[in-house]
Amino acid sequence: MNTLNPPQRAASRHTGSPLLVLAGAGSGKTRVITQKVAWLIEKRSVSPEAIVAVTFTNKAAREMKHRVGELMKDSGRIRGLTISTFHSLGLKILRREAEQAGLREGFSIIDPKDAVGVISELLRGEKATQMDLYEKIHWQISAWKNAGIQPDALHVDGTSPIINAAISVYPAYNRYLRACNTVDLDDLISLPSALLLENGRAKAYWCARFRYILVDEYQDTNGAQYAFIRRLAGQGNGLTLVGDDDQSIYGWRGALPDNIATLGDDFSNLEIVKLEQNYRSAGRILKIANQLIQNNPRLYEKTLWSEFGFGDKVPVLACNDEVHEAERVVAQILRQQFEYKATYKEFAILYRGNHQARILEQKLREMRIPYHVSGGLSFFDRAEIRDMLAYLRLLTNPADDRAFLRIINTPRRGIGANTLEKLAQFSAARSLSLFDGVFENELRDVLKPKAFDTLRHFCQRLVELGEDAERGDPVEVFKKLLEELAYQDWLFDNNDEAPAERKWENIEELLGWMESIADDLPEQGGEAEKGRLSQIVSQIVLRDILDRQANDKEQDQVSLMTLHAAKGLEFNYVSIVGLEEGILPHRVSIDEQGIEEERRLFYVGITRAMKNLTLSLAAKRRRYGETVQCEPSRFLQELPQEELIWEGKGSEMSADKQRTNKQAHLANMRNMLGG
């Protein structure tokens, strides 16, 4: 307790009435919960079995339990303590109260993907292309369950085909689950919550069992989770809720920041403690964050402050387009790394949507800066890139069976599973690769004529293209292959326009990379060798492998992630890109009056920065295949302008900064050449 500041200590020692701890970003909220659990057990002699701490992820629950164990210095003293997710707590109650909840002993939990399959069957769906529709229907049913809305409260009104389909299948879906003695994830909250409301015996037992309830990230609770906790807490005298309404960013999945206001209505004796001292960020970063969030209506005011230094002014990079933006952000990382002798793992680039990562990845790769994409697909993990790498590998190594199996039906050419199974058996019996097996005439006796001809023609064409690539320009040969495959048409036929456009842009980037590698190959016989395809493929595949190894070992690398994924993390140097209307705030949020949550999302991003923050925007940007003019985000005007330095908006870079930038680039070039 001596290591806590006064508000933290007050929150950790409070009992006897409901407590709301408004914990600002970086204010040590998890520490308050773990200290309070230890204090209750050690100083108040509360049995560990009478305490439950609830959070949202298994990882957070494990970390919390570990920290409590370290505080107690004896894991045996916390035996019986419940630290779990909402779903695990609901499961614990349902296991004991199965019959009362309308279930049989030994009930199972259905996976969300299987739940979508059940909905497909109930609607008699057959086409794989309809799975996206069934997922939307499942999401709608989940939203109703989380809001506590039962099927009999819904009526078809013709406003939306998806909503009407969800209304029609909702009762049948519930009946199917009960008939199979199964629950879905939403039932793990709604069923025990209903039980606590309707069954007096169960309510008395569980309220007596859990006399102290502590909830982390309270601002992220939805309606069902709040009702569950409220009913479990009884009079609420042992209830502690820790959260920050300024960091509520999950409205799209049902989180209700208004639950903080509701709490005051449900518990008239609610006590409130504010944690405003920040242990993460420089003072200037906090000043910017405070002024931004004041533009949102807030039930309880709080102002973050820090004992750290005030810090540097925040540069705002006004760029020509997304390519220029990526170049300048990467240049800023190089400069700061050189100037502050920082490691790459101290840097993070944050963005609103995963699609913004592509050009940033490209520029980081060009400068040989290691990076890791969190919460999204890295360049090499994208399906279209893995398809193309499989084609390239097969052109240079026909014995690569894994590459053969990946591309034999991509794009589709009517080769069924039965044909591939027969080919595999035929080739294995002769110790041949699948590719070589296609050229055995005896295969005619195994396959149907059409299947055999399709396979033979396809493989023969790959042989010819491989030979052309060895004799001439491999990049041009690969472009020819793409044209013959009609891969671009196939992408647009099987995807919506926007994702298809992004996928094709990734293919074009791969082609550009191949051209760059080919240009760097050594000269032979006085003529530039255009590049044996095998050399190009080897370099690309090696980079893929090294990137994966770096990610697996959590090596020194820049972090790329969405603003949502960044919550709970911190970095010395943070860049937030794409500060334009339609991106941040997102265009959907503008249309649906979600500006307040977008502002909170930006606030979360700002408060990830410990030492330095950089903001950037572009004057124009490619969207859906077209170049559009961009308008600066309204949030930029809400920041204290005296704390910003606009670069590229009629301002000139200082001579010192220009010199540092040049030195950083020279140092990076030396490293690249040395590598």
C-alpha positions in Angstrom: 0.0 0.0 0.0 2.9 2.3 0.6 3.7 2.3 -3.1 0.3 3.6 -4.1 -0.6 7.3 -4.5 -3.5 8.6 -2.3 -6.4 8.0 -4.8 -5.1 4.5 -5.6 -4.8 3.7 -1.9 -8.3 5.0 -1.2 -9.7 2.8 -4.0 -7.8 -0.3 -2.8 -9.1 0.0 0.8 -12.7 1.0 0.1 -15.4 -1.4 1.2 -19.0 -1.1 2.4 -20.5 0.5 -0.7 -20.3 0.3 -4.5 -17.2 1.9 -5.8 -16.5 3.3 -9.3 -12.8 3.9 -10.0 -12.4 6.3 -13.0 -8.9 5.3 -14.1 -7.4 7.6 -16.7 -5.0 6.2 -19.3 -1.7 5.0 -17.7 -2.9 5.6 -14.2 -2.3 2.1 -12.8 -5.8 0.7 -12.8 -4.8 -3.0 -12.8 -2.5 -2.3 -9.9 -5.5 -1.0 -7.9 -7.5 -4.2 -8.5 -4.6 -6.6 -7.7 -3.6 -4.6 -4.6 -7.3 -4.6 -3.4 -7.6 -8.4 -3.8 -4.4 -8.9 -1.8 -5.5 -6.4 0.8 -8.9 -8.0 1.3 -7.3 -11.4 1.8 -4.3 -10.3 3.9 -5.6 -7.4 5.9 -9.4 -8.1 6.1 -9.1 -11.9 6.3 -11.6 -12.3 3.4 -11.6 -15.9 2.1 -10.3 -16.0 -1.5 -13.4 -18.0 -2.4 -15.5 -14.9 -1.7 -13.7 -12.8 -4.2 -14.2 -12.7 -8.0 -12.2 -10.4 -10.4 -13.6 -10.2 -13.9 -11.9 -8.9 -17.1 -12.3 -9.4 -20.8 -9.5 -11.7 -22.0 -7.9 -14.8 -20.8 -4.5 -13.1 -21.1 -5.6 -10.3 -18.9 -7.0 -12.7 -16.3 -3.8 -14.8 -16.3 -1.7 -11.6 -15.8 -3.9 -10.4 -13.0 -3.7 -13.7 -11.2 0.0 -13.8 -11.5 0.4 -10.3 -10.1 -1.9 -11.1 -7.1 0.2 -14.2 -6.5 3.4 -12.1 -6.5 1.9 -9.7 -4.0 0.9 -12.5 -1.7 4.3 -14.3 -2.1 2.5 -17.6 -1.6 0.3 -19.1 -4.3 -1.4 -21.3 -1.7 -2.9 -18.3 0.0 -5.0 -17.4 -3.1 -6.4 -21.0 -3.6 -10.1 -20.6 -4.4 -9.8 -17.1 -5.8 -11.8 -16.6 -9.0 -10.1 -14.3 -11.6 -11.7 -14.9 -15.0 -13.4 -13.5 -18.1 -17.1 -12.8 -18.1 -17.7 -15.9 -20.1 -15.7 -18.1 -17.8 -17.7 -16.8 -14.8 -21.0 -17.4 -16.6 -19.8 -21.0 -17.4 -18.9 -21.5 -13.7 -22.4 -20.6 -12.7 -24.1 -22.6 -15.4 -22.2 -25.8 -14.6 -23.7 -25.8 -11.1 -27.1 -24.5 -12.2 -27.6 -26.3 -15.5 -31.0 -27.8 -14.7 -32.3 -24.5 -13.4 -31.2 -22.8 -16.6 -33.0 -25.3 -18.8 -29.9 -27.4 -19.7 -28.8 -30.9 -19.0 -25.6 -31.9 -17.3 -22.6 -32.1 -19.6 -23.9 -29.3 -22.0 -21.4 -28.1 -24.6 -20.4 -24.8 -26.0 -20.8 -24.2 -29.8 -18.0 -22.4 -31.7 -19.1 -19.2 -33.4 -18.2 -20.7 -36.8 -20.3 -23.7 -36.1 -23.1 -21.4 -35.0 -23.0 -19.7 -38.4 -23.3 -23.2 -39.9 -26.4 -23.9 -37.8 -28.0 -20.7 -39.1 -27.1 -21.8 -42.7 -28.8 -25.1 -42.2 -31.9 -23.6 -40.6 -32.2 -21.2 -43.5 -31.5 -24.1 -45.9 -28.5 -22.2 -47.3 -26.3 -24.2 -49.6 -24.0 -21.8 -51.5 -20.6 -21.0 -49.9 -20.9 -17.5 -51.2 -23.8 -16.9 -48.8 -21.7 -17.5 -45.7 -21.0 -13.8 -45.3 -24.8 -13.3 -45.1 -25.1 -16.0 -42.4 -22.3 -14.4 -40.4 -24.2 -11.1 -40.5 -27.4 -12.8 -39.3 -25.4 -14.5 -36.5 -23.9 -11.1 -35.5 -27.4 -9.6 -35.3 -28.7 -12.4 -33.1 -25.6 -12.0 -30.9 -26.3 -8.3 -30.6 -29.9 -9.0 -29.5 -28.8 -11.5 -26.9 -26.2 -9.0 -25.5 -29.0 -6.3 -25.4 -31.3 -8.8 -23.5 -33.8 -8.8 -26.4 -35.7 -12.1 -26.7 -37.2 -13.4 -29.9 -40.8 -12.7 -28.9 -40.0 -9.0 -28.6 -39.1 -8.7 -32.3 -41.4 -8.3 -35.3 -40.7 -8.4 -39.0 -41.1 -4.9 -40.5 -39.5 -5.0 -43.9 -36.7 -2.5 -43.1 -33.8 -4.9 -43.7 -33.5 -8.3 -45.3 -30.8 -9.3 -42.9 -32.7 -8.2 -39.8 -35.8 -9.9 -41.0 -33.9 -13.1 -41.7 -32.4 -12.9 -38.2 -35.9 -12.4 -36.7 -37.2 -15.4 -38.5 -34.4 -17.8 -37.5 -33.7 -16.5 -34.0 -36.4 -18.7 -32.2 -35.4 -21.8 -34.3 -31.7 -21.2 -33.5 -32.4 -21.1 -29.8 -34.5 -24.3 -30.0 -31.7 -26.0 -32.0 -29.2 -25.2 -29.3 -31.4 -26.4 -26.5 -32.3 -29.6 -28.4 -28.5 -30.3 -28.7 -27.9 -29.4 -25.1 -25.6 -26.6 -26.3 -25.0 -22.9 -25.6 -23.3 -20.2 -27.6 -21.0 -17.6 -26.1 -23.8 -15.1 -25.6 -25.7 -17.6 -23.6 -22.8 -17.8 -21.2 -23.8 -14.3 -20.1 -27.6 -14.1 -20.7 -28.6 -17.4 -19.2 -26.9 -17.0 -15.8 -28.1 -13.3 -15.8 -31.7 -14.5 -16.3 -31.2 -17.1 -13.6 -30.1 -14.5 -11.1 -33.1 -12.5 -11.9 -35.7 -15.2 -11.8 -34.4 -17.9 -9.4 -34.3 -16.7 -5.8 -32.4 -19.7 -4.5 -29.7 -19.4 -7.2 -29.4 -15.6 -6.6 -29.0 -16.1 -2.8 -26.4 -18.7 -3.2 -24.2 -16.8 -5.7 -24.5 -13.4 -4.0 -23.4 -15.0 -0.7 -20.6 -16.9 -2.5 -19.1 -13.8 -4.2 -19.2 -11.0 -1.6 -16.5 -9.0 -3.3 -16.7 -8.4 -7.1 -14.1 -6.4 -9.0 -14.5 -5.6 -12.7 -11.7 -4.4 -14.9 -12.3 -2.3 -18.1 -15.9 -1.6 -17.0 -16.4 0.9 -19.8 -16.3 -2.0 -22.3 -19.3 -3.9 -20.8 -22.4 -4.4 -22.9 -26.0 -4.4 -21.6 -26.0 -8.2 -20.8 -22.7 -8.0 -19.0 -23.8 -5.1 -16.8 -27.1 -6.8 -16.0 -25.2 -10.0 -15.1 -22.8 -8.1 -12.7 -25.5 -5.9 -11.2 -27.6 -9.0 -10.3 -24.7 -10.9 -9.0 -23.6 -7.9 -6.8 -26.9 -7.7 -4.9 -26.8 -4.5 -2.8 -23.4 -3.8 -4.3 -21.5 -3.2 -1.0 -18.6 -5.4 -2.2 -18.7 -4.1 -5.8 -15.6 -2.3 -7.4 -15.8 -1.2 -11.0 -12.6 0.1 -12.6 -12.8 1.8 -16.0 -12.4 5.0 -18.1 -15.3 6.3 -20.1 -12.8 8.3 -22.2 -11.4 5.0 -23.5 -14.7 3.3 -24.5 -14.0 2.4 -28.1 -15.9 -0.8 -28.7 -19.4 0.5 -29.3 -19.4 -1.5 -32.6 -19.4 -4.7 -30.6 -22.0 -3.6 -28.1 -20.0 -1.8 -25.4 -22.1 0.9 -23.6 -20.1 3.7 -22.0 -23.5 4.9 -20.7 -23.2 2.0 -18.2 -21.2 4.4 -16.1 -24.2 6.7 -15.9 -26.5 3.8 -15.3 -24.4 2.7 -12.3 -25.2 5.9 -10.5 -28.9 5.4 -11.1 -28.9 1.8 -9.8 -26.7 2.4 -6.7 -27.6 5.7 -5.0 -24.7 5.2 -2.5 -22.1 4.9 -5.2 -18.6 6.2 -4.3 -16.3 7.6 -7.0 -12.5 7.8 -7.0 -10.6 9.4 -9.8 -7.1 8.2 -10.9 -5.6 11.2 -12.8 -1.9 10.8 -12.2 -0.4 9.3 -15.4 2.7 7.1 -15.1 3.3 6.8 -18.9 3.4 10.0 -20.9 5.2 13.4 -21.1 3.2 16.4 -20.0 2.7 17.9 -23.5 1.2 14.6 -24.8 -1.3 14.6 -21.8 -2.2 18.3 -22.5 -3.1 17.4 -26.1 -5.1 14.4 -25.0 -6.9 16.3 -22.3 -8.0 19.1 -24.6 -9.1 16.7 -27.3 -11.4 14.6 -25.0 -13.0 17.7 -23.5 -14.9 18.0 -26.7 -16.9 14.9 -25.7 -19.7 15.2 -23.2 -18.6 13.7 -19.9 -20.5 12.8 -16.8 -17.3 13.0 -14.7 -14.5 15.4 -15.5 -10.9 14.3 -15.0 -7.6 15.7 -16.2 -4.5 13.6 -16.6 -1.2 14.9 -15.3 2.3 13.6 -15.0 5.5 14.2 -13.0 7.5 13.5 -16.1 9.0 16.4 -18.2 6.8 18.3 -20.6 8.4 16.9 -23.7 8.9 17.9 -27.3 6.3 19.6 -29.4 4.2 17.3 -31.6 5.0 17.4 -35.4 2.0 17.2 -37.8 3.3 15.9 -41.2 1.1 17.4 -43.9 1.8 15.1 -46.9 1.0 15.1 -50.6 -0.5 11.5 -50.7 -0.3 8.2 -48.8 3.0 7.3 -50.4 4.6 10.6 -49.3 3.0 10.1 -45.9 4.6 6.6 -45.5 8.0 7.9 -46.7 7.9 10.8 -44.2 6.7 8.6 -41.2 9.5 6.1 -42.0 12.0 9.0 -42.3 10.8 10.3 -38.9 11.5 6.9 -37.3 15.0 6.8 -38.8 15.7 10.3 -37.5 14.4 9.6 -34.0 16.2 6.2 -33.8 19.4 7.9 -34.8 18.9 11.0 -32.6 17.8 9.2 -29.4 19.8 6.0 -29.9 16.4 4.1 -29.7 15.6 0.5 -30.7 13.0 -0.3 -33.3 10.7 -2.0 -30.7 10.3 1.5 -29.1 8.3 2.6 -32.2 4.7 2.1 -33.2 2.7 3.3 -36.2 -1.0 3.4 -35.5 -3.9 3.6 -38.1 -7.7 3.4 -38.2 -8.0 0.5 -40.6 -5.8 -2.5 -41.5 -5.8 -1.5 -45.2 -3.5 1.5 -44.3 -0.7 -0.8 -43.4 0.2 -1.9 -47.0 2.1 1.2 -48.1 3.7 1.6 -44.7 5.0 -2.0 -44.9 6.4 -1.3 -48.4 8.4 1.7 -47.3 9.7 -0.1 -44.2 10.8 -3.0 -46.3 12.5 -0.6 -48.8 14.6 0.9 -45.9 15.3 -2.6 -44.4 13.5 -1.7 -41.2 12.1 -4.7 -39.4 8.5 -4.5 -38.5 5.6 -6.6 -37.2 1.9 -6.2 -38.1 -0.3 -6.8 -35.0 -4.0 -7.6 -35.4 -3.8 -7.8 -39.2 -2.1 -9.7 -42.0 1.5 -9.1 -42.9 2.2 -8.6 -46.6 3.4 -12.2 -46.9 0.4 -13.6 -45.1 -2.1 -12.2 -47.6 -3.9 -14.9 -49.6 -3.1 -13.3 -53.0 0.6 -13.0 -52.1 0.8 -16.6 -50.9 -0.9 -17.6 -54.2 1.7 -15.8 -56.3 4.6 -17.1 -54.2 3.3 -20.6 -54.7 3.2 -20.0 -58.5 6.8 -18.6 -58.4 8.0 -21.5 -56.3 6.5 -24.0 -58.7 7.9 -22.4 -61.7 11.4 -22.8 -60.2 10.9 -26.1 -58.4 8.2 -28.4 -59.9 8.8 -30.8 -57.0 7.2 -28.4 -54.5 4.0 -30.3 -53.8 2.6 -27.8 -51.3 2.9 -25.0 -53.9 1.2 -27.3 -56.5 -1.8 -28.0 -54.2 -2.2 -24.3 -53.3 -2.5 -23.1 -56.9 -3.9 -26.0 -58.8 -7.4 -24.6 -58.4 -6.5 -20.9 -58.0 -8.2 -19.6 -60.1 -10.6 -22.4 -60.3 -10.1 -24.8 -63.2 -12.4 -27.6 -62.3 -9.9 -30.0 -60.6 -11.8 -31.7 -57.9 -10.7 -33.3 -54.7 -11.2 -36.8 -56.1 -8.9 -36.0 -59.0 -6.2 -34.7 -56.7 -6.5 -37.7 -54.4 -6.0 -40.1 -57.4 -3.0 -38.0 -58.6 -1.5 -38.1 -55.1 -1.8 -41.9 -54.9 -0.5 -42.4 -58.4 2.6 -40.2 -57.8 3.3 -41.6 -54.4 3.4 -45.1 -55.7 6.1 -44.1 -58.2 8.0 -41.8 -55.8 7.2 -38.8 -58.0 6.2 -35.2 -57.2 2.6 -34.3 -58.1 3.8 -32.1 -60.9 6.0 -34.9 -62.4 3.2 -37.4 -62.0 1.1 -35.4 -64.4 3.5 -36.1 -67.2 3.3 -39.9 -66.8 1.1 -41.4 -69.6 -0.2 -44.1 -67.3 -2.1 -41.4 -65.4 -4.5 -41.4 -68.4 -5.8 -44.8 -67.1 -6.4 -43.3 -63.6 -8.2 -40.1 -64.4 -11.1 -39.1 -66.5 -10.0 -37.7 -69.9 -11.2 -34.1 -69.1 -9.4 -34.0 -65.8 -6.2 -35.4 -67.3 -6.2 -33.0 -70.2 -6.7 -30.0 -67.9 -3.9 -31.1 -65.6 -1.5 -31.9 -68.5 -2.2 -28.6 -70.3 -1.8 -26.5 -67.2 1.5 -28.1 -66.1 2.9 -28.1 -69.7 2.3 -24.3 -69.8 4.1 -23.8 -66.5 7.1 -25.7 -67.9 7.1 -23.4 -71.0 6.8 -20.3 -68.9 9.6 -21.5 -66.5 11.9 -22.0 -69.5 11.0 -18.6 -70.9 11.8 -17.0 -67.6 15.3 -18.6 -67.5 16.1 -17.4 -71.0 14.6 -13.9 -70.8 13.0 -11.4 -68.4 11.3 -13.4 -65.6 9.2 -10.4 -64.5 7.7 -10.1 -67.9 7.1 -13.8 -68.0 5.3 -13.6 -64.7 3.2 -10.8 -65.9 2.2 -13.0 -68.9 1.3 -15.8 -66.5 -1.0 -13.4 -64.5 -2.6 -12.4 -67.8 -3.2 -16.0 -68.9 -4.6 -16.8 -65.5 -6.9 -13.8 -65.7 -6.1 -13.4 -62.0 -7.2 -9.8 -61.8 -10.6 -10.7 -63.2 -10.8 -13.6 -60.8 -10.2 -11.3 -57.9 -12.9 -8.9 -58.9 -15.3 -11.7 -59.6 -14.9 -13.2 -56.1 -14.5 -10.1 -54.0 -16.2 -6.8 -53.5 -14.7 -3.9 -55.5 -12.7 -2.3 -52.6 -11.0 -5.4 -51.3 -10.4 -6.7 -54.9 -8.6 -3.4 -55.7 -6.4 -3.7 -52.6 -5.5 -7.3 -53.4 -4.5 -6.4 -57.0 -2.4 -3.5 -55.6 -0.6 -6.0 -53.5 0.1 -8.1 -56.6 1.4 -5.0 -58.4 3.7 -4.3 -55.4 5.1 -7.8 -55.6 5.8 -7.3 -59.3 7.6 -4.0 -58.4 9.6 -5.8 -55.8 10.6 -8.5 -58.4 11.7 -5.8 -60.8 13.9 -4.2 -58.1 15.5 -7.5 -57.2 16.1 -8.3 -60.9 17.8 -5.0 -61.5 20.2 -5.7 -58.6 21.4 -9.0 -59.9 25.0 -9.1 -61.1 26.1 -8.7 -64.7 27.4 -11.6 -66.7 29.4 -11.6 -69.9 29.1 -7.8 -70.2 25.3 -8.0 -70.3 23.0 -7.4 -67.4 21.4 -10.7 -66.5 17.7 -9.9 -66.4 17.5 -12.3 -63.5 17.1 -16.0 -63.2 13.7 -16.5 -61.7 15.1 -18.9 -59.1 17.3 -16.1 -57.7 14.4 -13.7 -57.5 12.2 -16.3 -55.8 15.0 -17.3 -53.4 15.4 -13.7 -52.2 11.6 -13.2 -51.7 11.1 -16.5 -49.9 14.1 -15.8 -47.7 12.7 -12.4 -46.7 9.4 -14.1 -45.9 11.1 -16.7 -43.7 13.2 -14.1 -41.9 10.2 -11.9 -41.2 8.4 -14.8 -39.7 11.3 -15.8 -37.5 11.6 -12.2 -36.3 7.9 -12.1 -35.4 8.1 -15.4 -33.6 11.1 -14.3 -31.5 9.6 -10.8 -30.8 12.9 -9.3 -32.1 13.7 -5.6 -32.4 11.0 -4.3 -34.8 8.6 -1.5 -35.4 5.0 -2.3 -34.4 2.2 -1.6 -36.9 -1.4 -1.9 -35.6 -4.8 -0.4 -35.6 -5.8 2.1 -32.9 -8.2 -0.5 -31.5 -5.4 -3.1 -31.2 -3.1 -0.5 -29.5 -5.3 -0.2 -26.4 -3.5 -1.2 -23.3 0.0 -0.9 -24.9 2.6 1.8 -24.7 5.6 2.9 -26.8 8.2 5.6 -26.5 7.6 6.8 -30.0 4.2 6.8 -31.6 3.0 7.9 -35.1 -0.7 8.2 -35.8 -1.3 8.3 -39.6 -4.3 9.2 -41.8 -5.8 12.1 -39.8 -8.4 12.9 -42.4 -12.2 13.1 -42.5 -13.5 9.7 -43.6 -10.5 7.9 -42.1 -10.3 9.3 -38.5 -13.1 10.0 -37.9 -14.2 7.0 -40.1 -16.8 7.8 -42.7 -19.3 5.3 -41.2 -19.0 6.9 -37.8 -19.7 10.3 -39.4 -22.8 9.0 -41.1 -24.0 7.2 -38.0 -23.3 10.0 -35.5 -20.4 8.1 -33.9 -18.0 11.0 -33.7 -17.6 10.8 -29.9 -16.3 7.2 -30.1 -13.9 8.1 -32.9 -12.6 11.0 -30.7 -12.1 8.5 -27.9 -10.2 6.2 -30.3 -7.9 9.1 -31.2 -7.5 9.8 -27.5 -6.5 6.2 -26.9 -3.9 6.5 -29.7 -2.4 9.7 -28.3 -2.1 8.3 -24.8 -0.1 5.3 -26.1 2.9 7.6 -26.6 5.4 8.0 -23.7 8.1 10.3 -25.1 7.2 11.5 -28.6 4.1 11.7 -30.7 3.9 12.3 -34.5 0.7 12.9 -36.4 0.3 12.8 -40.2 -2.3 13.4 -42.9 -2.4 13.4 -46.7 -3.9 15.9 -49.2 -5.1 13.1 -51.5 -5.3 9.4 -51.3 -6.3 6.4 -53.4 -9.7 5.0 -52.4 -11.4 2.2 -54.3 -9.1 2.7 -57.3 -9.6 6.4 -57.6 -7.5 9.4 -56.3 -9.7 11.6 -54.0 -8.9 14.9 -52.3 -8.8 14.6 -48.5 -9.9 17.0 -45.8 -7.9 17.3 -42.6 -9.6 15.6 -39.6 -11.7 17.9 -37.5 -9.8 16.4 -34.5 -6.6 18.3 -35.5 -8.3 21.6 -34.9 -9.4 20.5 -31.5 -5.8 20.1 -30.3 -3.9 22.9 -28.7 -2.2 24.5 -31.7 0.6 26.0 -29.7 1.8 22.4 -28.9 2.0 21.4 -32.6 4.5 21.9 -35.3 3.0 21.7 -38.8 5.5 20.4 -41.3 4.7 20.7 -45.0 2.0 23.3 -44.5 3.9 26.4 -45.5 6.6 25.7 -42.9 10.3 25.0 -43.4 12.3 22.3 -41.6 15.0 23.7 -39.4 18.6 23.4 -40.5 19.4 21.2 -37.4 16.5 18.9 -38.2 17.5 18.6 -41.9 21.1 17.8 -40.8 19.8 15.1 -38.4 17.6 13.6 -41.1 20.5 13.4 -43.5 22.7 11.8 -40.8 20.0 9.2 -40.0 19.6 8.3 -43.6 23.3 7.9 -44.1 23.6 5.7 -41.0 20.7 3.6 -42.3 22.3 3.3 -45.8 25.6 2.1 -44.1 23.7 -0.5 -42.2 21.9 -1.7 -45.4 25.2 -1.9 -47.3 26.9 -3.7 -44.4 24.0 -6.2 -44.4 
